[in-house]
Amino acid sequence: MMDSQDFIFLIKDIVKQEIQPSYKLGTVTGGKVVFDGEDTASGKTYKKLNSITLADNDRVLLARVSSTYVILGKLT
């Protein structure tokens, strides 16, 4: 049977999984994005708005869309 502490830990895990930021910042490296706070580039290639031309070391703003991110623009 689950006690109150087990229940609290279960709820915290569920909430942590459900709350994800709507926007992230990152740096373009080799066509991939290294998100702020991470050391390695994401394994995914993210879609971007057509008006954006990206180069290595560009700082970018990404918006969460469904289960992925879309690059909205460069930060200058």
mmCIF file of the N, C-alpha and C atoms, coordinates in Angstrom:
data_MODEL
# 
_entry.id   MODEL 
# 
loop_
_atom_site.group_PDB 
_atom_site.id 
_atom_site.type_symbol 
_atom_site.label_atom_id 
_atom_site.label_alt_id 
_atom_site.label_comp_id 
_atom_site.label_asym_id 
_atom_site.label_entity_id 
_atom_site.label_seq_id 
_atom_site.pdbx_PDB_ins_code 
_atom_site.Cartn_x 
_atom_site.Cartn_y 
_atom_site.Cartn_z 
_atom_site.occupancy 
_atom_site.B_iso_or_equiv 
_atom_site.pdbx_formal_charge 
_atom_site.auth_seq_id 
_atom_site.auth_comp_id 
_atom_site.auth_asym_id 
_atom_site.auth_atom_id 
_atom_site.pdbx_PDB_model_num 
ATOM 1   N N  . MET A 1 1  ? 0.842  -1.185 0.000   1.00 0.00 ? 1  MET A N  1 
ATOM 2   C CA . MET A 1 1  ? 0.000  0.000  0.000   1.00 0.00 ? 1  MET A CA 1 
ATOM 3   C C  . MET A 1 1  ? 0.887  1.248  0.000   1.00 0.00 ? 1  MET A C  1 
ATOM 4   N N  . MET A 1 2  ? 0.426  2.292  -0.631  1.00 0.00 ? 2  MET A N  1 
ATOM 5   C CA . MET A 1 2  ? 1.171  3.539  -0.762  1.00 0.00 ? 2  MET A CA 1 
ATOM 6   C C  . MET A 1 2  ? 0.924  4.416  0.461   1.00 0.00 ? 2  MET A C  1 
ATOM 7   N N  . ASP A 1 3  ? 2.036  4.916  1.045   1.00 0.00 ? 3  ASP A N  1 
ATOM 8   C CA . ASP A 1 3  ? 1.871  5.854  2.158   1.00 0.00 ? 3  ASP A CA 1 
ATOM 9   C C  . ASP A 1 3  ? 1.889  7.278  1.618   1.00 0.00 ? 3  ASP A C  1 
ATOM 10  N N  . SER A 1 4  ? 1.736  8.253  2.491   1.00 0.00 ? 4  SER A N  1 
ATOM 11  C CA . SER A 1 4  ? 1.631  9.650  2.053   1.00 0.00 ? 4  SER A CA 1 
ATOM 12  C C  . SER A 1 4  ? 2.913  10.145 1.378   1.00 0.00 ? 4  SER A C  1 
ATOM 13  N N  . GLN A 1 5  ? 4.085  9.730  1.839   1.00 0.00 ? 5  GLN A N  1 
ATOM 14  C CA . GLN A 1 5  ? 5.346  10.154 1.215   1.00 0.00 ? 5  GLN A CA 1 
ATOM 15  C C  . GLN A 1 5  ? 5.456  9.603  -0.205  1.00 0.00 ? 5  GLN A C  1 
ATOM 16  N N  . ASP A 1 6  ? 5.099  8.343  -0.406  1.00 0.00 ? 6  ASP A N  1 
ATOM 17  C CA . ASP A 1 6  ? 5.122  7.747  -1.744  1.00 0.00 ? 6  ASP A CA 1 
ATOM 18  C C  . ASP A 1 6  ? 4.187  8.499  -2.682  1.00 0.00 ? 6  ASP A C  1 
ATOM 19  N N  . PHE A 1 7  ? 3.028  8.874  -2.172  1.00 0.00 ? 7  PHE A N  1 
ATOM 20  C CA . PHE A 1 7  ? 2.060  9.617  -2.969  1.00 0.00 ? 7  PHE A CA 1 
ATOM 21  C C  . PHE A 1 7  ? 2.627  10.978 -3.379  1.00 0.00 ? 7  PHE A C  1 
ATOM 22  N N  . ILE A 1 8  ? 3.256  11.667 -2.446  1.00 0.00 ? 8  ILE A N  1 
ATOM 23  C CA . ILE A 1 8  ? 3.843  12.984 -2.740  1.00 0.00 ? 8  ILE A CA 1 
ATOM 24  C C  . ILE A 1 8  ? 4.917  12.857 -3.810  1.00 0.00 ? 8  ILE A C  1 
ATOM 25  N N  . PHE A 1 9  ? 5.810  11.857 -3.693  1.00 0.00 ? 9  PHE A N  1 
ATOM 26  C CA . PHE A 1 9  ? 6.862  11.663 -4.699  1.00 0.00 ? 9  PHE A CA 1 
ATOM 27  C C  . PHE A 1 9  ? 6.262  11.344 -6.067  1.00 0.00 ? 9  PHE A C  1 
ATOM 28  N N  . LEU A 1 10 ? 5.207  10.553 -6.090  1.00 0.00 ? 10 LEU A N  1 
ATOM 29  C CA . LEU A 1 10 ? 4.540  10.218 -7.343  1.00 0.00 ? 10 LEU A CA 1 
ATOM 30  C C  . LEU A 1 10 ? 3.970  11.465 -8.007  1.00 0.00 ? 10 LEU A C  1 
ATOM 31  N N  . ILE A 1 11 ? 3.285  12.291 -7.242  1.00 0.00 ? 11 ILE A N  1 
ATOM 32  C CA . ILE A 1 11 ? 2.694  13.521 -7.778  1.00 0.00 ? 11 ILE A CA 1 
ATOM 33  C C  . ILE A 1 11 ? 3.778  14.469 -8.262  1.00 0.00 ? 11 ILE A C  1 
ATOM 34  N N  . LYS A 1 12 ? 4.878  14.619 -7.512  1.00 0.00 ? 12 LYS A N  1 
ATOM 35  C CA . LYS A 1 12 ? 5.974  15.491 -7.941  1.00 0.00 ? 12 LYS A CA 1 
ATOM 36  C C  . LYS A 1 12 ? 6.543  15.037 -9.276  1.00 0.00 ? 12 LYS A C  1 
ATOM 37  N N  . ASP A 1 13 ? 6.713  13.740 -9.462  1.00 0.00 ? 13 ASP A N  1 
ATOM 38  C CA . ASP A 1 13 ? 7.224  13.217 -10.730 1.00 0.00 ? 13 ASP A CA 1 
ATOM 39  C C  . ASP A 1 13 ? 6.272  13.518 -11.878 1.00 0.00 ? 13 ASP A C  1 
ATOM 40  N N  . ILE A 1 14 ? 4.982  13.366 -11.652 1.00 0.00 ? 14 ILE A N  1 
ATOM 41  C CA . ILE A 1 14 ? 3.991  13.638 -12.690 1.00 0.00 ? 14 ILE A CA 1 
ATOM 42  C C  . ILE A 1 14 ? 4.004  15.114 -13.061 1.00 0.00 ? 14 ILE A C  1 
ATOM 43  N N  . VAL A 1 15 ? 4.031  15.979 -12.080 1.00 0.00 ? 15 VAL A N  1 
ATOM 44  C CA . VAL A 1 15 ? 4.037  17.422 -12.337 1.00 0.00 ? 15 VAL A CA 1 
ATOM 45  C C  . VAL A 1 15 ? 5.313  17.820 -13.077 1.00 0.00 ? 15 VAL A C  1 
ATOM 46  N N  . LYS A 1 16 ? 6.454  17.284 -12.670 1.00 0.00 ? 16 LYS A N  1 
ATOM 47  C CA . LYS A 1 16 ? 7.722  17.611 -13.314 1.00 0.00 ? 16 LYS A CA 1 
ATOM 48  C C  . LYS A 1 16 ? 7.699  17.226 -14.795 1.00 0.00 ? 16 LYS A C  1 
ATOM 49  N N  . GLN A 1 17 ? 7.086  16.105 -15.138 1.00 0.00 ? 17 GLN A N  1 
ATOM 50  C CA . GLN A 1 17 ? 7.011  15.656 -16.520 1.00 0.00 ? 17 GLN A CA 1 
ATOM 51  C C  . GLN A 1 17 ? 6.082  16.538 -17.338 1.00 0.00 ? 17 GLN A C  1 
ATOM 52  N N  . GLU A 1 18 ? 5.032  17.050 -16.712 1.00 0.00 ? 18 GLU A N  1 
ATOM 53  C CA . GLU A 1 18 ? 4.026  17.809 -17.441 1.00 0.00 ? 18 GLU A CA 1 
ATOM 54  C C  . GLU A 1 18 ? 4.407  19.266 -17.656 1.00 0.00 ? 18 GLU A C  1 
ATOM 55  N N  . ILE A 1 19 ? 5.204  19.834 -16.755 1.00 0.00 ? 19 ILE A N  1 
ATOM 56  C CA . ILE A 1 19 ? 5.568  21.239 -16.870 1.00 0.00 ? 19 ILE A CA 1 
ATOM 57  C C  . ILE A 1 19 ? 6.885  21.351 -17.621 1.00 0.00 ? 19 ILE A C  1 
ATOM 58  N N  . GLN A 1 20 ? 6.799  21.863 -18.822 1.00 0.00 ? 20 GLN A N  1 
ATOM 59  C CA . GLN A 1 20 ? 7.983  22.074 -19.627 1.00 0.00 ? 20 GLN A CA 1 
ATOM 60  C C  . GLN A 1 20 ? 7.929  23.500 -20.154 1.00 0.00 ? 20 GLN A C  1 
ATOM 61  N N  . PRO A 1 21 ? 9.085  24.130 -20.278 1.00 0.00 ? 21 PRO A N  1 
ATOM 62  C CA . PRO A 1 21 ? 9.069  25.517 -20.732 1.00 0.00 ? 21 PRO A CA 1 
ATOM 63  C C  . PRO A 1 21 ? 8.550  25.646 -22.158 1.00 0.00 ? 21 PRO A C  1 
ATOM 64  N N  . SER A 1 22 ? 7.873  26.757 -22.434 1.00 0.00 ? 22 SER A N  1 
ATOM 65  C CA . SER A 1 22 ? 7.350  27.013 -23.772 1.00 0.00 ? 22 SER A CA 1 
ATOM 66  C C  . SER A 1 22 ? 8.435  27.512 -24.716 1.00 0.00 ? 22 SER A C  1 
ATOM 67  N N  . TYR A 1 23 ? 9.475  28.134 -24.158 1.00 0.00 ? 23 TYR A N  1 
ATOM 68  C CA . TYR A 1 23 ? 10.565 28.686 -24.966 1.00 0.00 ? 23 TYR A CA 1 
ATOM 69  C C  . TYR A 1 23 ? 11.900 28.235 -24.393 1.00 0.00 ? 23 TYR A C  1 
ATOM 70  N N  . LYS A 1 24 ? 12.882 28.081 -25.282 1.00 0.00 ? 24 LYS A N  1 
ATOM 71  C CA . LYS A 1 24 ? 14.243 27.761 -24.857 1.00 0.00 ? 24 LYS A CA 1 
ATOM 72  C C  . LYS A 1 24 ? 15.212 28.592 -25.672 1.00 0.00 ? 24 LYS A C  1 
ATOM 73  N N  . LEU A 1 25 ? 16.384 28.814 -25.101 1.00 0.00 ? 25 LEU A N  1 
ATOM 74  C CA . LEU A 1 25 ? 17.472 29.481 -25.805 1.00 0.00 ? 25 LEU A CA 1 
ATOM 75  C C  . LEU A 1 25 ? 18.556 28.461 -26.090 1.00 0.00 ? 25 LEU A C  1 
ATOM 76  N N  . GLY A 1 26 ? 19.277 28.690 -27.176 1.00 0.00 ? 26 GLY A N  1 
ATOM 77  C CA . GLY A 1 26 ? 20.355 27.780 -27.508 1.00 0.00 ? 26 GLY A CA 1 
ATOM 78  C C  . GLY A 1 26 ? 21.346 28.427 -28.459 1.00 0.00 ? 26 GLY A C  1 
ATOM 79  N N  . THR A 1 27 ? 22.371 27.660 -28.811 1.00 0.00 ? 27 THR A N  1 
ATOM 80  C CA . THR A 1 27 ? 23.414 28.100 -29.731 1.00 0.00 ? 27 THR A CA 1 
ATOM 81  C C  . THR A 1 27 ? 23.529 27.073 -30.853 1.00 0.00 ? 27 THR A C  1 
ATOM 82  N N  . VAL A 1 28 ? 23.586 27.553 -32.094 1.00 0.00 ? 28 VAL A N  1 
ATOM 83  C CA . VAL A 1 28 ? 23.711 26.659 -33.250 1.00 0.00 ? 28 VAL A CA 1 
ATOM 84  C C  . VAL A 1 28 ? 25.158 26.186 -33.354 1.00 0.00 ? 28 VAL A C  1 
ATOM 85  N N  . THR A 1 29 ? 25.321 24.867 -33.490 1.00 0.00 ? 29 THR A N  1 
ATOM 86  C CA . THR A 1 29 ? 26.638 24.262 -33.646 1.00 0.00 ? 29 THR A CA 1 
ATOM 87  C C  . THR A 1 29 ? 26.520 23.113 -34.638 1.00 0.00 ? 29 THR A C  1 
ATOM 88  N N  . GLY A 1 30 ? 27.166 23.254 -35.780 1.00 0.00 ? 30 GLY A N  1 
ATOM 89  C CA . GLY A 1 30 ? 27.134 22.182 -36.775 1.00 0.00 ? 30 GLY A CA 1 
ATOM 90  C C  . GLY A 1 30 ? 25.732 21.831 -37.242 1.00 0.00 ? 30 GLY A C  1 
ATOM 91  N N  . GLY A 1 31 ? 24.861 22.814 -37.347 1.00 0.00 ? 31 GLY A N  1 
ATOM 92  C CA . GLY A 1 31 ? 23.494 22.583 -37.803 1.00 0.00 ? 31 GLY A CA 1 
ATOM 93  C C  . GLY A 1 31 ? 22.553 22.068 -36.725 1.00 0.00 ? 31 GLY A C  1 
ATOM 94  N N  . LYS A 1 32 ? 23.056 21.824 -35.542 1.00 0.00 ? 32 LYS A N  1 
ATOM 95  C CA . LYS A 1 32 ? 22.247 21.362 -34.409 1.00 0.00 ? 32 LYS A CA 1 
ATOM 96  C C  . LYS A 1 32 ? 22.187 22.476 -33.366 1.00 0.00 ? 32 LYS A C  1 
ATOM 97  N N  . VAL A 1 33 ? 21.388 22.281 -32.332 1.00 0.00 ? 33 VAL A N  1 
ATOM 98  C CA . VAL A 1 33 ? 21.248 23.282 -31.278 1.00 0.00 ? 33 VAL A CA 1 
ATOM 99  C C  . VAL A 1 33 ? 21.782 22.724 -29.965 1.00 0.00 ? 33 VAL A C  1 
ATOM 100 N N  . VAL A 1 34 ? 22.615 23.505 -29.304 1.00 0.00 ? 34 VAL A N  1 
ATOM 101 C CA . VAL A 1 34 ? 23.021 23.207 -27.929 1.00 0.00 ? 34 VAL A CA 1 
ATOM 102 C C  . VAL A 1 34 ? 22.169 24.107 -27.048 1.00 0.00 ? 34 VAL A C  1 
ATOM 103 N N  . PHE A 1 35 ? 21.242 23.513 -26.305 1.00 0.00 ? 35 PHE A N  1 
ATOM 104 C CA . PHE A 1 35 ? 20.365 24.294 -25.443 1.00 0.00 ? 35 PHE A CA 1 
ATOM 105 C C  . PHE A 1 35 ? 21.149 24.852 -24.265 1.00 0.00 ? 35 PHE A C  1 
ATOM 106 N N  . ASP A 1 36 ? 20.781 26.048 -23.834 1.00 0.00 ? 36 ASP A N  1 
ATOM 107 C CA . ASP A 1 36 ? 21.424 26.647 -22.663 1.00 0.00 ? 36 ASP A CA 1 
ATOM 108 C C  . ASP A 1 36 ? 21.340 25.684 -21.486 1.00 0.00 ? 36 ASP A C  1 
ATOM 109 N N  . GLY A 1 37 ? 22.461 25.539 -20.787 1.00 0.00 ? 37 GLY A N  1 
ATOM 110 C CA . GLY A 1 37 ? 22.515 24.653 -19.643 1.00 0.00 ? 37 GLY A CA 1 
ATOM 111 C C  . GLY A 1 37 ? 22.912 23.229 -19.988 1.00 0.00 ? 37 GLY A C  1 
ATOM 112 N N  . GLU A 1 38 ? 23.071 22.936 -21.272 1.00 0.00 ? 38 GLU A N  1 
ATOM 113 C CA . GLU A 1 38 ? 23.479 21.599 -21.702 1.00 0.00 ? 38 GLU A CA 1 
ATOM 114 C C  . GLU A 1 38 ? 24.852 21.678 -22.366 1.00 0.00 ? 38 GLU A C  1 
ATOM 115 N N  . ASP A 1 39 ? 25.567 20.557 -22.370 1.00 0.00 ? 39 ASP A N  1 
ATOM 116 C CA . ASP A 1 39 ? 26.929 20.527 -22.913 1.00 0.00 ? 39 ASP A CA 1 
ATOM 117 C C  . ASP A 1 39 ? 27.010 19.995 -24.335 1.00 0.00 ? 39 ASP A C  1 
ATOM 118 N N  . THR A 1 40 ? 26.040 19.206 -24.741 1.00 0.00 ? 40 THR A N  1 
ATOM 119 C CA . THR A 1 40 ? 26.102 18.590 -26.057 1.00 0.00 ? 40 THR A CA 1 
ATOM 120 C C  . THR A 1 40 ? 24.923 19.023 -26.911 1.00 0.00 ? 40 THR A C  1 
ATOM 121 N N  . ALA A 1 41 ? 25.135 18.971 -28.224 1.00 0.00 ? 41 ALA A N  1 
ATOM 122 C CA . ALA A 1 41 ? 24.083 19.359 -29.164 1.00 0.00 ? 41 ALA A CA 1 
ATOM 123 C C  . ALA A 1 41 ? 22.957 18.341 -29.158 1.00 0.00 ? 41 ALA A C  1 
ATOM 124 N N  . SER A 1 42 ? 21.769 18.818 -29.384 1.00 0.00 ? 42 SER A N  1 
ATOM 125 C CA . SER A 1 42 ? 20.609 17.941 -29.489 1.00 0.00 ? 42 SER A CA 1 
ATOM 126 C C  . SER A 1 42 ? 20.796 17.031 -30.706 1.00 0.00 ? 42 SER A C  1 
ATOM 127 N N  . GLY A 1 43 ? 20.261 15.854 -30.644 1.00 0.00 ? 43 GLY A N  1 
ATOM 128 C CA . GLY A 1 43 ? 20.355 14.928 -31.763 1.00 0.00 ? 43 GLY A CA 1 
ATOM 129 C C  . GLY A 1 43 ? 19.413 15.275 -32.901 1.00 0.00 ? 43 GLY A C  1 
ATOM 130 N N  . LYS A 1 44 ? 18.491 16.202 -32.658 1.00 0.00 ? 44 LYS A N  1 
ATOM 131 C CA . LYS A 1 44 ? 17.500 16.571 -33.660 1.00 0.00 ? 44 LYS A CA 1 
ATOM 132 C C  . LYS A 1 44 ? 17.938 17.798 -34.457 1.00 0.00 ? 44 LYS A C  1 
ATOM 133 N N  . THR A 1 45 ? 17.414 17.897 -35.659 1.00 0.00 ? 45 THR A N  1 
ATOM 134 C CA . THR A 1 45 ? 17.526 19.125 -36.447 1.00 0.00 ? 45 THR A CA 1 
ATOM 135 C C  . THR A 1 45 ? 16.158 19.792 -36.371 1.00 0.00 ? 45 THR A C  1 
ATOM 136 N N  . TYR A 1 46 ? 16.106 21.017 -35.900 1.00 0.00 ? 46 TYR A N  1 
ATOM 137 C CA . TYR A 1 46 ? 14.829 21.687 -35.674 1.00 0.00 ? 46 TYR A CA 1 
ATOM 138 C C  . TYR A 1 46 ? 14.422 22.524 -36.871 1.00 0.00 ? 46 TYR A C  1 
ATOM 139 N N  . LYS A 1 47 ? 13.127 22.556 -37.127 1.00 0.00 ? 47 LYS A N  1 
ATOM 140 C CA . LYS A 1 47 ? 12.604 23.409 -38.193 1.00 0.00 ? 47 LYS A CA 1 
ATOM 141 C C  . LYS A 1 47 ? 12.760 24.862 -37.778 1.00 0.00 ? 47 LYS A C  1 
ATOM 142 N N  . LYS A 1 48 ? 12.792 25.743 -38.784 1.00 0.00 ? 48 LYS A N  1 
ATOM 143 C CA . LYS A 1 48 ? 12.952 27.169 -38.524 1.00 0.00 ? 48 LYS A CA 1 
ATOM 144 C C  . LYS A 1 48 ? 12.036 27.940 -39.456 1.00 0.00 ? 48 LYS A C  1 
ATOM 145 N N  . LEU A 1 49 ? 11.828 29.197 -39.125 1.00 0.00 ? 49 LEU A N  1 
ATOM 146 C CA . LEU A 1 49 ? 11.064 30.062 -40.007 1.00 0.00 ? 49 LEU A CA 1 
ATOM 147 C C  . LEU A 1 49 ? 11.880 30.292 -41.280 1.00 0.00 ? 49 LEU A C  1 
ATOM 148 N N  . ASN A 1 50 ? 11.206 30.413 -42.424 1.00 0.00 ? 50 ASN A N  1 
ATOM 149 C CA . ASN A 1 50 ? 11.904 30.559 -43.711 1.00 0.00 ? 50 ASN A CA 1 
ATOM 150 C C  . ASN A 1 50 ? 12.790 31.794 -43.788 1.00 0.00 ? 50 ASN A C  1 
ATOM 151 N N  . SER A 1 51 ? 12.455 32.816 -43.056 1.00 0.00 ? 51 SER A N  1 
ATOM 152 C CA . SER A 1 51 ? 13.199 34.075 -43.153 1.00 0.00 ? 51 SER A CA 1 
ATOM 153 C C  . SER A 1 51 ? 14.534 34.049 -42.403 1.00 0.00 ? 51 SER A C  1 
ATOM 154 N N  . ILE A 1 52 ? 14.836 32.951 -41.717 1.00 0.00 ? 52 ILE A N  1 
ATOM 155 C CA . ILE A 1 52 ? 16.042 32.875 -40.894 1.00 0.00 ? 52 ILE A CA 1 
ATOM 156 C C  . ILE A 1 52 ? 17.142 32.121 -41.633 1.00 0.00 ? 52 ILE A C  1 
ATOM 157 N N  . THR A 1 53 ? 18.332 32.700 -41.646 1.00 0.00 ? 53 THR A N  1 
ATOM 158 C CA . THR A 1 53 ? 19.524 32.015 -42.138 1.00 0.00 ? 53 THR A CA 1 
ATOM 159 C C  . THR A 1 53 ? 20.445 31.828 -40.942 1.00 0.00 ? 53 THR A C  1 
ATOM 160 N N  . LEU A 1 54 ? 20.760 30.585 -40.630 1.00 0.00 ? 54 LEU A N  1 
ATOM 161 C CA . LEU A 1 54 ? 21.549 30.292 -39.439 1.00 0.00 ? 54 LEU A CA 1 
ATOM 162 C C  . LEU A 1 54 ? 22.991 29.954 -39.788 1.00 0.00 ? 54 LEU A C  1 
ATOM 163 N N  . ALA A 1 55 ? 23.875 30.292 -38.865 1.00 0.00 ? 55 ALA A N  1 
ATOM 164 C CA . ALA A 1 55 ? 25.290 29.949 -38.973 1.00 0.00 ? 55 ALA A CA 1 
ATOM 165 C C  . ALA A 1 55 ? 25.753 29.470 -37.605 1.00 0.00 ? 55 ALA A C  1 
ATOM 166 N N  . ASP A 1 56 ? 26.889 28.774 -37.586 1.00 0.00 ? 56 ASP A N  1 
ATOM 167 C CA . ASP A 1 56 ? 27.446 28.329 -36.312 1.00 0.00 ? 56 ASP A CA 1 
ATOM 168 C C  . ASP A 1 56 ? 27.625 29.500 -35.357 1.00 0.00 ? 56 ASP A C  1 
ATOM 169 N N  . ASN A 1 57 ? 27.389 29.248 -34.103 1.00 0.00 ? 57 ASN A N  1 
ATOM 170 C CA . ASN A 1 57 ? 27.505 30.207 -32.996 1.00 0.00 ? 57 ASN A CA 1 
ATOM 171 C C  . ASN A 1 57 ? 26.376 31.224 -32.928 1.00 0.00 ? 57 ASN A C  1 
ATOM 172 N N  . ASP A 1 58 ? 25.364 31.118 -33.796 1.00 0.00 ? 58 ASP A N  1 
ATOM 173 C CA . ASP A 1 58 ? 24.194 31.989 -33.671 1.00 0.00 ? 58 ASP A CA 1 
ATOM 174 C C  . ASP A 1 58 ? 23.413 31.598 -32.425 1.00 0.00 ? 58 ASP A C  1 
ATOM 175 N N  . ARG A 1 59 ? 22.973 32.597 -31.665 1.00 0.00 ? 59 ARG A N  1 
ATOM 176 C CA . ARG A 1 59 ? 22.095 32.381 -30.515 1.00 0.00 ? 59 ARG A CA 1 
ATOM 177 C C  . ARG A 1 59 ? 20.665 32.404 -31.036 1.00 0.00 ? 59 ARG A C  1 
ATOM 178 N N  . VAL A 1 60 ? 19.851 31.414 -30.627 1.00 0.00 ? 60 VAL A N  1 
ATOM 179 C CA . VAL A 1 60 ? 18.502 31.296 -31.163 1.00 0.00 ? 60 VAL A CA 1 
ATOM 180 C C  . VAL A 1 60 ? 17.463 31.142 -30.049 1.00 0.00 ? 60 VAL A C  1 
ATOM 181 N N  . LEU A 1 61 ? 16.241 31.552 -30.380 1.00 0.00 ? 61 LEU A N  1 
ATOM 182 C CA . LEU A 1 61 ? 15.083 31.372 -29.519 1.00 0.00 ? 61 LEU A CA 1 
ATOM 183 C C  . LEU A 1 61 ? 14.207 30.307 -30.162 1.00 0.00 ? 61 LEU A C  1 
ATOM 184 N N  . LEU A 1 62 ? 13.852 29.286 -29.381 1.00 0.00 ? 62 LEU A N  1 
ATOM 185 C CA . LEU A 1 62 ? 13.013 28.199 -29.876 1.00 0.00 ? 62 LEU A CA 1 
ATOM 186 C C  . LEU A 1 62 ? 11.710 28.155 -29.093 1.00 0.00 ? 62 LEU A C  1 
ATOM 187 N N  . ALA A 1 63 ? 10.618 27.844 -29.784 1.00 0.00 ? 63 ALA A N  1 
ATOM 188 C CA . ALA A 1 63 ? 9.307  27.721 -29.144 1.00 0.00 ? 63 ALA A CA 1 
ATOM 189 C C  . ALA A 1 63 ? 8.881  26.260 -29.172 1.00 0.00 ? 63 ALA A C  1 
ATOM 190 N N  . ARG A 1 64 ? 8.308  25.815 -28.070 1.00 0.00 ? 64 ARG A N  1 
ATOM 191 C CA . ARG A 1 64 ? 7.813  24.441 -27.997 1.00 0.00 ? 64 ARG A CA 1 
ATOM 192 C C  . ARG A 1 64 ? 6.532  24.344 -28.808 1.00 0.00 ? 64 ARG A C  1 
ATOM 193 N N  . VAL A 1 65 ? 6.500  23.382 -29.724 1.00 0.00 ? 65 VAL A N  1 
ATOM 194 C CA . VAL A 1 65 ? 5.319  23.109 -30.535 1.00 0.00 ? 65 VAL A CA 1 
ATOM 195 C C  . VAL A 1 65 ? 5.096  21.604 -30.492 1.00 0.00 ? 65 VAL A C  1 
ATOM 196 N N  . SER A 1 66 ? 4.036  21.200 -29.833 1.00 0.00 ? 66 SER A N  1 
ATOM 197 C CA . SER A 1 66 ? 3.734  19.791 -29.638 1.00 0.00 ? 66 SER A CA 1 
ATOM 198 C C  . SER A 1 66 ? 4.884  19.116 -28.896 1.00 0.00 ? 66 SER A C  1 
ATOM 199 N N  . SER A 1 67 ? 5.553  18.155 -29.497 1.00 0.00 ? 67 SER A N  1 
ATOM 200 C CA . SER A 1 67 ? 6.615  17.435 -28.805 1.00 0.00 ? 67 SER A CA 1 
ATOM 201 C C  . SER A 1 67 ? 8.017  17.837 -29.278 1.00 0.00 ? 67 SER A C  1 
ATOM 202 N N  . THR A 1 68 ? 8.114  18.970 -29.973 1.00 0.00 ? 68 THR A N  1 
ATOM 203 C CA . THR A 1 68 ? 9.405  19.417 -30.486 1.00 0.00 ? 68 THR A CA 1 
ATOM 204 C C  . THR A 1 68 ? 9.521  20.924 -30.343 1.00 0.00 ? 68 THR A C  1 
ATOM 205 N N  . TYR A 1 69 ? 10.559 21.492 -30.918 1.00 0.00 ? 69 TYR A N  1 
ATOM 206 C CA . TYR A 1 69 ? 10.772 22.943 -30.888 1.00 0.00 ? 69 TYR A CA 1 
ATOM 207 C C  . TYR A 1 69 ? 10.920 23.462 -32.310 1.00 0.00 ? 69 TYR A C  1 
ATOM 208 N N  . VAL A 1 70 ? 10.579 24.745 -32.509 1.00 0.00 ? 70 VAL A N  1 
ATOM 209 C CA . VAL A 1 70 ? 10.758 25.433 -33.789 1.00 0.00 ? 70 VAL A CA 1 
ATOM 210 C C  . VAL A 1 70 ? 11.606 26.664 -33.504 1.00 0.00 ? 70 VAL A C  1 
ATOM 211 N N  . ILE A 1 71 ? 12.625 26.901 -34.334 1.00 0.00 ? 71 ILE A N  1 
ATOM 212 C CA . ILE A 1 71 ? 13.482 28.073 -34.174 1.00 0.00 ? 71 ILE A CA 1 
ATOM 213 C C  . ILE A 1 71 ? 12.723 29.288 -34.684 1.00 0.00 ? 71 ILE A C  1 
ATOM 214 N N  . LEU A 1 72 ? 12.496 30.255 -33.771 1.00 0.00 ? 72 LEU A N  1 
ATOM 215 C CA . LEU A 1 72 ? 11.736 31.456 -34.123 1.00 0.00 ? 72 LEU A CA 1 
ATOM 216 C C  . LEU A 1 72 ? 12.614 32.560 -34.678 1.00 0.00 ? 72 LEU A C  1 
ATOM 217 N N  . GLY A 1 73 ? 13.869 32.616 -34.212 1.00 0.00 ? 73 GLY A N  1 
ATOM 218 C CA . GLY A 1 73 ? 14.737 33.687 -34.681 1.00 0.00 ? 73 GLY A CA 1 
ATOM 219 C C  . GLY A 1 73 ? 16.068 33.690 -33.976 1.00 0.00 ? 73 GLY A C  1 
ATOM 220 N N  . LYS A 1 74 ? 16.934 34.585 -34.468 1.00 0.00 ? 74 LYS A N  1 
ATOM 221 C CA . LYS A 1 74 ? 18.265 34.758 -33.885 1.00 0.00 ? 74 LYS A CA 1 
ATOM 222 C C  . LYS A 1 74 ? 18.230 35.897 -32.886 1.00 0.00 ? 74 LYS A C  1 
ATOM 223 N N  . LEU A 1 75 ? 19.072 35.790 -31.866 1.00 0.00 ? 75 LEU A N  1 
ATOM 224 C CA . LEU A 1 75 ? 19.240 36.866 -30.907 1.00 0.00 ? 75 LEU A CA 1 
ATOM 225 C C  . LEU A 1 75 ? 20.493 37.632 -31.285 1.00 0.00 ? 75 LEU A C  1 
ATOM 226 N N  . THR A 1 76 ? 20.401 38.946 -31.250 1.00 0.00 ? 76 THR A N  1 
ATOM 227 C CA . THR A 1 76 ? 21.576 39.753 -31.594 1.00 0.00 ? 76 THR A CA 1 
ATOM 228 C C  . THR A 1 76 ? 21.935 40.663 -30.450 1.00 0.00 ? 76 THR A C  1 
# 
